[in-house]
């Protein structure tokens, strides 16, 4: 049915708008520091507030979406995030931090529910591609924000950037409320979620995913600051490079989704990416004092690689879930991601400021290596998963 593409489009737009908040705001790190008078580690804490809120609320929103449907979950969450983002424009750093925490608490609904919507409408043979489209919207949303937010912040200040994000979130929530519906015969979950919360495969996948977020957020959080403050590049040029990395990483998510469909395996490609990311982070650390464009030639592709892996883990998590539990499984997998996303910006900023920029990159490389070790004994269970028998034509 053609309607499934409507669901995919709106789900991807919702995901991209949410990503503009938690991944796009680092593009205005210098403006945030100036506006609120923060140090680099402090602005890392501010940016991490969104991810902390998301991490706290992911599993409850997953329960809600599996029980009440993704349309209601995303609409409530989107409107709530819009209110919080608008309120962030009104206060000091403490008020902004609390409001960004609230934006994460509400925005978590999109992460849990939009994946369920896509999972419900697409069969196993094209699910890697469909989830790849949904996941591609995350870095593309971040890239759009990286281009737009510095311009908005320069013209209307940091409050103007928050208001722009609030408006986008509210518009997408309205689109969800009007156009998103479940397919005929969609399975709703019962109140018992105990078994899925104890599934060792999902727990291990979540831990590996959380470790892979460390290089992702080390690279994305520090890219602009590293090139601008550490190497003297103009902030506008650094922001454009940030956007380029997000766009390339976004299309990479689509590509690795198709790759996983072709090989009928999600984890094999994920292992390869973990090793490649680790190598790129190590090379970035070694080129710290090289000519700046040599550094850029490694840092930007490495950042793109660090962005592109997520759809594989998302798809594997939902395919491991029992029928009607895909939002909860996705929320479990993403919880570790957002814990890492909350902790990594301040820790990476602290290491960069008080140890060295190469040490921060090596921290990301080490986490990728540990993730690869965790995935070593894994064999994708795609063929036997109950989710893989479902398809809506």
C-alpha positions in Angstrom: 0.0 0.0 0.0 1.2 3.5 -0.8 0.2 4.7 2.6 3.1 3.0 4.2 5.4 5.5 2.5 3.4 8.3 4.1 4.0 6.7 7.5 7.7 6.3 6.7 8.0 9.9 5.5 6.3 11.4 8.6 8.2 9.1 10.9 11.5 10.1 9.3 10.6 13.8 9.6 9.7 13.4 13.2 13.0 11.6 13.9 14.9 14.2 12.0 13.3 17.1 13.9 14.0 15.4 17.2 17.6 14.9 16.1 17.9 18.6 15.3 17.7 19.2 19.0 20.0 16.6 20.5 22.5 16.4 17.6 22.1 19.9 16.0 22.6 22.0 19.1 26.4 21.2 19.3 26.7 23.3 16.1 26.1 26.4 18.2 28.4 25.4 21.0 30.4 28.7 20.8 27.2 30.8 20.9 25.9 28.8 23.8 29.1 29.4 25.7 29.0 33.1 25.0 25.3 33.5 25.7 25.3 31.6 29.0 28.9 32.2 30.0 29.9 28.5 30.2 33.1 26.5 30.0 33.5 23.7 27.4 32.7 20.9 30.0 29.7 23.0 31.3 28.3 23.4 27.8 28.7 19.6 27.4 26.5 19.1 30.5 23.9 21.5 29.0 23.9 19.6 25.7 23.8 16.3 27.5 20.6 17.3 29.3 18.5 16.4 26.3 20.0 13.0 26.0 19.6 12.4 29.8 15.9 13.1 29.5 15.6 10.9 26.5 17.3 8.0 28.3 15.1 8.3 31.3 11.8 8.2 29.3 12.6 5.8 26.5 11.4 2.6 28.0 8.2 4.1 29.5 7.4 5.6 26.1 8.1 2.2 24.5 5.6 0.6 26.8 3.1 3.3 26.0 3.5 3.0 22.2 3.2 -0.7 22.3 0.1 -0.5 24.4 -1.6 2.7 23.0 -0.1 3.0 19.5 2.6 5.2 18.0 0.3 8.0 16.8 -0.7 9.0 20.3 2.8 8.6 21.7 4.5 10.8 19.1 1.8 13.5 19.1 1.9 13.9 22.9 5.7 13.8 22.9 6.1 16.2 20.0 3.8 18.9 21.5 5.4 18.5 24.9 8.9 18.9 23.4 7.8 22.0 21.6 6.6 23.6 24.8 9.9 22.8 26.6 12.1 24.2 23.8 10.1 27.4 23.7 10.5 27.7 27.5 14.3 27.2 27.1 14.5 30.5 25.3 13.3 32.4 28.3 15.9 31.8 31.0 19.4 31.4 32.2 21.6 28.3 31.8 19.9 26.5 34.7 16.4 27.1 33.3 17.6 26.1 29.8 19.1 22.9 31.2 15.9 21.9 32.9 13.9 22.7 29.7 16.3 20.7 27.6 15.9 17.8 30.0 12.1 18.2 29.5 12.5 18.3 25.7 14.4 15.0 26.0 11.7 13.4 28.2 9.0 14.3 25.7 11.2 13.8 22.6 11.9 10.2 23.6 8.4 9.3 22.4 9.6 9.8 18.8 12.6 7.5 19.2 10.5 4.7 20.6 7.3 5.1 18.5 8.5 6.0 15.0 10.5 2.8 14.8 7.4 0.8 15.7 5.4 2.6 13.0 8.0 1.7 10.3 8.3 -1.9 11.7 4.5 -2.3 11.4 4.3 -1.3 7.8 7.4 -3.0 6.2 8.3 -6.6 5.8 11.7 -8.2 6.6 12.9 -8.2 3.0 12.9 -4.4 2.9 13.0 -3.4 6.6 16.7 -2.6 6.6 16.1 -0.1 3.8 13.0 1.4 5.5 14.7 1.7 8.9 17.7 3.1 7.1 15.5 5.8 5.7 14.2 6.5 9.2 17.7 6.5 10.7 19.1 8.6 7.8 16.8 11.4 8.9 18.7 11.7 12.2 22.0 13.0 10.8 20.2 14.9 8.1 18.1 16.6 10.7 21.3 17.4 12.6 22.9 18.6 9.4 20.0 21.0 8.6 20.2 22.3 12.2 24.0 22.7 11.9 23.5 25.0 8.9 20.4 26.8 10.1 21.0 27.2 13.9 24.2 29.3 13.7 22.6 31.6 11.2 19.5 31.9 13.4 21.6 32.4 16.6 23.6 35.1 14.9 20.5 37.0 13.8 18.2 36.4 16.7 20.4 35.0 19.5 20.4 31.7 21.2 16.7 32.1 22.2 15.8 32.4 18.6 17.4 29.0 17.9 15.4 27.4 20.7 12.1 29.0 19.3 12.9 27.7 15.8 13.4 24.2 17.1 10.1 24.5 19.1 8.2 25.5 16.0 9.5 22.5 14.0 8.7 20.1 16.7 5.1 21.4 17.0 4.5 21.2 13.3 5.7 17.6 13.0 3.5 16.6 16.1 0.5 18.1 14.2 1.4 16.0 11.1 1.6 12.9 13.2 -1.8 13.5 14.8 -3.4 14.0 11.4 -1.8 11.4 9.2 -0.2 8.5 11.1 -2.3 5.3 11.7 -1.5 1.7 12.4 -1.9 -1.0 9.7 -4.9 -3.4 9.8 -4.4 -6.2 12.3 -1.6 -4.4 14.2 -0.6 -6.2 17.4 -0.8 -4.3 20.7 1.2 -5.5 23.7 -0.2 -6.8 27.0 0.8 -5.1 30.2 3.5 -7.8 30.9 6.9 -6.6 29.6 9.1 -8.6 32.0 10.4 -11.1 29.6 11.6 -8.6 27.0 13.3 -6.5 29.6 15.4 -9.6 30.7 16.3 -10.8 27.1 20.1 -11.3 27.3 20.5 -10.7 23.5 18.8 -7.3 23.7 20.8 -6.4 26.8 24.1 -7.3 25.1 23.1 -5.5 21.9 22.1 -2.4 24.0 25.5 -2.4 25.8 27.4 -2.7 22.5 25.3 0.1 21.0 26.0 2.3 24.0 29.7 1.9 23.6 29.5 2.8 19.9 27.7 6.0 20.8 30.9 7.1 22.6 32.9 7.7 19.4 29.8 9.0 17.7 29.2 11.7 20.3 32.9 12.4 20.9 33.3 13.2 17.2 30.0 15.1 16.7 30.2 17.1 20.0 33.9 18.1 19.6 34.2 18.6 15.8 33.2 22.3 15.7 35.1 23.1 18.9 38.2 21.2 17.8 38.4 22.8 14.4 37.5 26.3 15.6 39.0 26.6 19.1 41.9 24.2 18.9 42.9 24.6 15.3 41.7 28.2 14.5 39.2 27.5 11.7 36.4 29.9 11.2 33.3 28.8 13.1 31.1 28.9 10.0 33.5 26.7 8.1 33.6 24.2 11.0 29.8 24.2 11.2 29.6 23.4 7.5 32.0 20.5 7.9 29.9 19.3 10.8 26.9 19.4 8.4 28.8 17.5 5.7 29.8 14.8 8.2 26.1 14.4 9.2 24.8 14.3 5.6 27.4 11.7 4.6 26.7 9.7 7.8 23.0 9.9 7.0 23.2 8.5 3.6 25.6 5.9 5.1 22.8 4.8 7.3 20.7 4.2 4.3 23.5 2.3 2.5 24.3 0.0 5.5 20.6 -0.7 5.8 20.5 -1.9 2.2 23.8 -3.8 2.8 22.2 -5.7 5.7 19.1 -6.6 3.6 21.4 -8.0 0.9 23.5 -10.1 3.3 20.5 -10.9 5.4 22.4 -10.0 8.5 22.6 -6.9 10.7 25.4 -7.8 13.1 28.1 -8.7 10.5 28.1 -5.2 9.0 28.0 -3.7 12.5 31.2 -5.5 13.5 33.0 -4.2 10.4 31.9 -0.6 11.2 33.0 -0.9 14.8 36.6 -1.7 13.7 36.6 1.0 11.0 35.4 3.6 13.5 38.1 2.7 16.0 40.8 3.0 13.3 39.5 6.4 12.2 39.5 7.8 15.7 43.1 6.6 16.3 44.2 8.2 13.0 42.4 11.4 14.0 44.3 11.5 17.2 47.6 10.9 15.4 46.9 13.8 13.0 46.0 16.3 15.8 48.9 18.7 14.9 49.1 17.9 11.2 48.0 20.6 8.7 44.4 21.3 9.4 43.0 20.0 6.1 44.8 16.7 6.6 43.0 16.5 9.9 39.7 17.4 8.3 40.3 14.7 5.6 40.2 12.1 8.4 38.0 13.6 11.0 35.0 14.3 8.7 34.8 10.7 7.2 35.4 9.2 10.7 32.6 11.3 12.1 30.3 10.1 9.2 31.2 6.5 10.0 30.6 7.0 13.7 27.1 8.3 12.7 26.1 5.6 10.2 25.9 2.4 12.2 22.9 3.0 14.4 20.2 1.7 12.0 21.7 -1.8 12.1 21.4 -2.1 15.8 17.9 -0.6 15.8 16.7 -3.1 13.2 18.2 -6.0 15.0 16.6 -5.0 18.3 13.1 -4.8 16.8 13.5 -8.0 14.9 14.4 -9.8 18.2 11.2 -8.6 19.8 8.1 -10.6 20.3 5.0 -9.4 18.2 3.7 -6.1 19.6 6.8 -5.3 21.6 9.0 -3.6 19.0 8.8 -0.2 20.6 9.8 -1.6 23.9 12.7 -3.5 22.4 13.8 -0.3 20.5 13.6 1.7 23.7 15.8 -0.8 25.5 18.4 -0.7 22.8 18.3 3.0 22.7 18.5 3.5 26.5 22.2 2.6 26.6 22.7 4.9 23.6 21.3 7.9 25.4 23.1 7.1 28.6 26.3 7.3 26.6 25.0 10.4 24.8 24.4 12.1 28.1 27.8 11.2 29.6 30.0 11.5 26.6 29.8 15.2 25.8 30.9 16.4 29.2 33.5 13.7 29.6 34.9 14.2 26.2 35.0 18.0 26.8 36.7 17.5 30.1 39.3 15.1 28.6 39.9 17.5 25.7 40.2 20.5 28.0 42.4 19.0 30.7 44.2 16.1 29.1 44.4 16.6 25.3 42.2 16.5 22.2 43.9 13.3 21.0 43.1 11.6 24.3 39.4 12.4 23.7 39.6 10.7 20.3 41.4 7.7 21.8 38.6 7.4 24.3 36.1 7.0 21.5 38.4 4.4 19.7 38.6 2.3 22.9 34.9 2.2 23.3 34.5 1.0 19.7 37.0 -1.8 20.2 35.1 -3.0 23.3 31.8 -2.9 21.4 33.4 -5.1 18.7 34.5 -7.6 21.3 31.0 -7.8 22.7 29.6 -8.5 19.3 32.2 -11.2 18.5 30.1 -14.3 19.5 26.9 -12.8 18.0 25.0 -14.5 15.2 22.0 -12.5 13.8 18.8 -14.3 14.6 16.9 -12.5 11.9 15.6 -15.7 10.2 14.0 -17.1 13.4 12.6 -13.9 14.9 8.8 -13.7 15.1 8.9 -10.1 13.8 10.2 -11.3 10.5 7.1 -13.1 9.5 5.1 -9.9 9.5 4.7 -7.9 6.4 2.2 -5.3 5.1 2.0 -5.0 1.4 
